[in-house]
Amino acid sequence: MTVIAMTRELGTRGNEVAAGVADRLGLSIVHDEIVEHDIAERAGMTESTVHRFLEGEASLLERWKLDRRRMSRCTAQEILELAAKGNVLIRGWGATYLLRTLPQVLCVRICAPMHFRENVLMERRGLKEAAVARREIERSDAAHNGTMQRLFGIGGEDPSLCAIVLNTARVPVAECIEHIVRLTQCPAFEETEHSRRTLVDELMLARVHHAMEQRFGPESHQFGFEAHVSGGKVTLTGATTDEKLIVDAVRLLQGVEGVTSVESKINHVAFVPHAN
């Protein structure tokens, strides 16, 4: 199954490249509305709040109230869910960063110099002044970079995350499409049993974290134990003074989609009150 993660900047004609690649390979392109709906549903937020946050339009109060940790986890889980389905091209959403360790995922960056992007945006939107186009591009870039920094602690786009970087000012859209299609046929990006298992395990771990937060609240990561996933099996490690918490966690995770078994290696530490 083919999975492409693509990052593109406003005015680079990246949408045309994505559409051409998807058409050639029979891939689904992830649309913003679908991702925002699913993230909002998982995070327990409204779609409008998620949209404004991702577009850098959230108010100071909204940013202060928003649970960024949950937002980050829900975004990562959504990207992994999409990748696991396969035959998909995921644009943006930090996908090149989130899927960077999976060898079967082809990570692509589409870029172009500012003057080219200005001309593209002026033609596309009927703008008369390059300065107006530049302000819109700079606003878009700042919003995207700010969102990636807030969600994942990364600033800007790191080209080293990608297998290929294409400059549409130098490489025509049709040739960009050809380069990407040829790379998907390279053995280096073929899905193997090992790479598929790695992707599924990462997805299972994301589902486990989501289930824990849904059941025990956003502070569940502070319980003193961790979850590890291998081949669908969840292993819990760490220590806690709450024996009931261990039982509840095991029962909860046994019901998570895709989990085959749960083993607890959590040490139950007896609570000894300090003498006065």
VENKA-V583217 format. One record per helix or strand of 2 or more residues. SS is the DSSP state (~ for helix, > for strand). FROM is the first residue (numbers start at 0). LEN is the number of residues. Records with the same first field share a line. If there is no record, write none. Layout:
SS->FROM-LEN ; FROM-LEN
This chain:
>->2-6 ; 27-2 ; 87-4 ; 104-7 ; 163-4 ; 224-6 ; 232-8 ; 260-8
~->13-12 ; 31-12 ; 46-8 ; 59-6 ; 67-18 ; 94-4 ; 113-12 ; 129-23 ; 158-3 ; 172-12 ; 186-3 ; 192-24 ; 217-5 ; 242-12
